[in-house]
C-alpha cells in the first residue's frame, strides 16, 4: 500500500512538475477548451481622471466583447503568432517582473498609489490575489539602486476584478477562466520622485496553484509592446528581457497605473501687482477719465 502511495505521489509530481517548477510563463495551449466560470463578484473602479499620473497600458484591446459585456485582453495568437498569456511573478517561485516609467514634469511627482494587474487561471471574478510587494529602482534592475520598497513586504491594500478577461483570438467572447484582477498598493505617505526614468519591479501571491500571471500590454496589430524584464527563481537578483513564447520571441511590456500629483501643477497663484503696475493702471484710469470729461464738454458746447 505504501509503495502505491509513493508511486502515485511521484506520478502527480511528474504531471504538475513543468507547470509548478518555475511558472515563468503561461503559454497558450492550442488544445485548450474554453471554459466559462460564473461571475461571483462585480468589477472594481479602475483609477481614472487627474489622479492618474501614468498608465503603462493598454491592457484591453477589445472593449465590451467579453462574456456579459466585459472587456477583453486578447492574445493575438492567430493574427500575430503570439503565444504568451501571462508572465510568472509568483512569490512561491521567487519570480518577479519589472517595467519602466519616465517623469518629465519639472517639479516631479508625489506618488500615492500603484495598481498592478494579475490573474490566476481557473479563478472566478472573486479575487484570489493575497499579496503584492514591489520596489522602485533608479535604473534597470538589477543595476542601479533600490530607492523605495522591498521584495518581501506585503503592501497590497485592495484587489478586485478589473472587468477584463484574458482570452485568445480563438476564445474571445467565450472564455472567462482568466479574469484579470486590479491590485492596488496605496502608499502610507506620498513618494516624491524627481524627473527621470525609473523602474518598478513587483511580485504577486495568490491562493490558487496556477500563477499569479501578469498579463502583457495588448495593442492590436503590434507584436512587440515594450521592454519589460523578468526575474526567474531568485527574487530579483537577476533579470532578463521578458519575451513572448511565440516564434517571434517579441519583447513585451506590462500594464500598470500610477496615481498621485504633479508637483507644481496646483491652483495657479494670483500675482499681486507691483507698484509699477499699480501706477501704470492708475495713470490709464486718469487719462480715461480726462478723455471722458473732454468728450462731454464737446457735446454740451
C-alpha positions in Angstrom: 0.0 0.0 0.0 2.8 2.4 0.9 4.6 1.7 -2.4 1.4 2.6 -4.3 1.1 5.9 -2.4 4.7 6.7 -3.2 4.3 5.9 -6.9 1.1 7.9 -7.0 2.8 10.9 -5.4 5.7 10.7 -7.9 3.3 10.5 -10.8 1.5 13.5 -9.6 4.8 15.5 -9.3 5.7 14.5 -12.8 2.4 15.6 -14.1 2.5 19.1 -12.4 6.2 19.5 -12.4 6.7 21.5 -15.6 3.9 23.9 -14.5 5.0 24.3 -10.9 8.8 24.1 -11.3 9.3 27.7 -12.2 5.9 29.1 -13.6 7.9 31.5 -15.6 5.3 31.8 -18.4 1.8 30.7 -19.2 1.7 29.9 -22.9 -1.4 29.3 -25.0 -2.3 25.6 -25.5 -4.0 25.1 -28.8 -5.8 22.1 -27.4 -7.3 24.0 -24.5 -11.1 24.1 -24.3 -12.5 27.5 -23.4 -14.3 27.4 -20.1 -16.8 29.8 -18.6 -17.0 30.4 -14.9 -19.9 32.2 -13.3 -19.3 35.7 -12.3 -19.1 35.8 -8.5 -18.1 39.5 -7.9 -18.6 42.7 -9.8 -15.7 44.8 -11.2 -13.9 47.5 -9.2 -13.5 51.0 -10.4 -10.1 51.5 -12.0 -8.1 54.7 -11.4 -9.0 57.5 -13.8 -9.1 61.2 -14.1 -6.5 63.8 -12.9 -5.1 61.5 -10.2 -3.6 59.1 -12.9 -0.1 60.3 -13.5 0.9 57.4 -15.7 -0.7 54.4 -17.5 1.7 51.8 -18.9 -1.1 50.1 -20.9 -3.2 49.3 -22.7 -4.3 46.1 -21.1 -7.6 46.0 -23.0 -7.6 45.7 -26.8 -11.2 44.5 -27.3 -13.6 46.5 -25.1 -17.0 45.1 -24.5 -16.6 41.8 -26.4 -16.3 39.5 -23.4 -19.0 37.4 -21.7 -21.6 39.7 -20.1 -20.2 42.7 -21.9 -16.8 42.6 -20.1 -13.6 43.9 -21.7 -11.0 41.5 -23.1 -7.3 41.4 -23.2 -6.9 39.3 -26.4 -3.8 37.3 -27.1 -3.2 37.7 -30.9 -2.3 34.1 -31.4 -3.7 33.8 -34.9 -3.1 37.2 -36.5 0.4 37.7 -35.0 1.5 34.3 -33.8 1.8 35.4 -30.1 1.8 32.7 -27.5 2.2 34.0 -24.0 -0.9 34.6 -21.9 0.9 35.8 -18.8 4.3 36.2 -17.2 5.1 34.4 -14.0 5.7 36.7 -10.9 4.8 34.4 -8.1 6.0 34.7 -4.5 6.2 31.0 -4.2 8.5 30.6 -7.1 10.7 33.6 -6.5 9.7 35.2 -9.8 9.4 38.9 -10.5 8.5 41.3 -13.3 9.7 44.8 -14.0 8.9 47.7 -16.3 9.9 51.4 -16.6 8.3 54.8 -16.5 9.6 58.3 -17.1 8.8 61.6 -15.3 9.2 64.7 -17.4 7.4 67.3 -15.3 10.0 69.7 -13.9 8.7 69.5 -10.3 8.5 65.7 -10.3 5.6 63.6 -8.9 4.2 62.9 -5.5 3.0 59.3 -5.9 0.1 58.0 -3.9 -0.6 54.6 -5.3 0.3 51.9 -7.9 -2.1 49.5 -9.5 -0.8 46.2 -10.9 -2.7 43.5 -12.8 -2.6 39.7 -12.4 -4.8 36.6 -12.9 -4.9 33.0 -11.7 -6.2 30.6 -14.3 -9.4 28.9 -13.1 -10.5 31.6 -10.7 -13.9 33.3 -10.7 -14.3 37.0 -10.6 -13.8 37.0 -6.9 -10.1 37.9 -6.5 -7.7 35.2 -5.3 -4.8 37.6 -5.0 -3.4 37.8 -1.5 -0.2 39.8 -1.6 1.9 42.2 -3.6 5.4 43.5 -2.9 7.3 46.0 -5.1 10.5 48.1 -5.4 11.4 51.2 -7.3 14.9 51.4 -8.9 16.7 54.4 -10.4 18.0 52.2 -13.3 17.0 48.9 -14.9 17.3 46.1 -12.4 19.5 44.5 -11.2 21.6 47.6 -11.9 21.2 50.9 -10.1 19.8 51.4 -6.6 16.6 50.5 -5.0 15.2 53.8 -3.8 11.8 52.6 -2.4 10.2 49.3 -1.2 11.5 45.8 -0.8 11.0 42.3 -2.2 9.3 40.7 0.8 6.7 43.1 2.5 3.1 42.6 1.5 1.8 46.1 0.8 -1.4 45.1 -1.0 -4.3 47.4 0.1 -7.1 46.3 -2.3 -7.8 43.8 -5.0 -10.8 43.1 -7.3 -11.9 42.2 -10.8 -10.9 44.7 -13.4 -13.8 43.8 -15.7 -11.3 42.3 -18.0 -10.9 38.7 -19.2 -7.6 37.4 -20.6 -8.5 35.4 -23.7 -7.2 34.4 -27.1 -8.4 35.2 -30.6 -9.9 31.7 -30.6 -11.7 32.0 -27.3 -12.9 35.6 -27.4 -16.5 36.1 -26.2 -16.5 32.6 -24.6 -13.7 32.1 -22.0 -14.0 33.5 -18.5 -11.4 31.4 -16.7 -8.7 34.1 -16.6 -10.4 37.2 -15.0 -7.8 39.9 -14.5 -7.5 41.4 -11.1 -6.6 45.0 -10.3 -4.3 45.0 -7.3 -3.7 48.4 -5.7 -0.9 49.5 -3.4 -1.8 52.7 -1.5 1.2 54.3 -0.1 1.2 55.4 3.6 2.5 58.8 2.5 3.3 60.4 -0.9 6.5 59.3 -2.5 8.3 62.2 -4.2 10.3 61.4 -7.4 12.2 64.0 -9.4 12.3 64.0 -13.2 14.0 60.9 -14.7 13.5 57.3 -15.7 12.6 54.7 -13.0 11.9 51.0 -13.0 9.3 49.3 -10.8 9.6 45.5 -10.1 6.9 43.6 -8.4 5.7 40.2 -7.3 2.2 38.8 -6.6 0.9 35.9 -4.5 -2.5 34.1 -4.7 -4.4 31.3 -3.3 -4.6 29.1 -6.4 -2.0 26.8 -7.9 -1.7 28.5 -11.3 0.1 31.8 -11.3 -0.4 34.6 -10.5 0.4 35.7 -14.0 1.0 39.2 -15.2 -0.9 39.9 -18.5 1.2 41.9 -21.0 0.3 45.0 -22.9 -2.1 44.4 -25.8 -2.0 46.5 -29.0 -4.0 45.3 -32.0 -1.6 44.6 -34.9 1.5 45.0 -32.8 3.6 42.1 -31.6 6.4 44.0 -29.7 4.8 46.0 -27.0 7.5 47.1 -24.6 10.8 46.4 -22.8 9.7 44.6 -19.6 12.0 42.4 -17.6 11.6 39.2 -15.6 13.5 37.6 -12.8 13.1 33.8 -12.6 13.6 31.9 -9.4 15.9 34.3 -7.5 13.5 37.0 -6.4 15.1 39.8 -8.3 18.8 39.0 -8.1 19.0 38.7 -11.9 16.7 39.9 -14.7 16.3 39.2 -18.4 14.1 40.6 -21.2 10.5 39.4 -21.0 9.8 37.8 -24.3 6.7 36.2 -25.8 6.9 32.5 -26.3 5.8 32.6 -29.9 8.0 32.2 -33.0 9.0 35.9 -33.0 10.1 36.0 -29.3 8.8 39.5 -29.3 9.6 41.8 -26.3 6.6 42.6 -24.1 5.5 45.5 -21.9 3.4 45.2 -18.8 0.4 47.4 -17.8 0.4 49.3 -14.5 -1.1 52.6 -13.3 0.5 55.3 -11.1 -1.6 57.8 -9.2 -0.6 61.0 -7.5 0.0 64.7 -8.0 2.3 66.5 -10.4 4.3 68.8 -8.2 3.7 72.5 -9.0 0.5 71.9 -11.0 -2.0 73.0 -8.4 -4.2 76.1 -8.4 -2.4 79.0 -10.2 -1.1 81.7 -7.9 -2.7 85.1 -8.4 0.2 87.6 -8.5 -0.2 90.8 -6.6 0.5 93.8 -8.9 3.8 95.6 -8.3 4.0 99.3 -7.5 5.0 100.0 -11.1 2.0 98.1 -12.4 -0.4 99.9 -10.0 1.0 103.2 -11.1 0.5 102.4 -14.7 -3.1 101.2 -14.2 -3.8 104.4 -12.2 -2.4 106.6 -15.0 -4.6 104.8 -17.5 -7.7 105.4 -15.4 -6.9 109.1 -15.0 -6.3 109.5 -18.7 -9.6 107.7 -19.4 -11.4 110.0 -17.1 -9.9 113.1 -18.6 -10.9 111.9 -22.1 -14.5 111.2 -20.9 -14.8 114.7 -19.4 -13.4 116.3 -22.6 -15.9 114.4 -24.7 -18.8 115.5 -22.6 -17.7 119.1 -22.8 -17.7 118.9 -26.6 -21.2 117.5 -26.7 -22.6 120.2 -24.4 -20.8 123.1 -26.2 
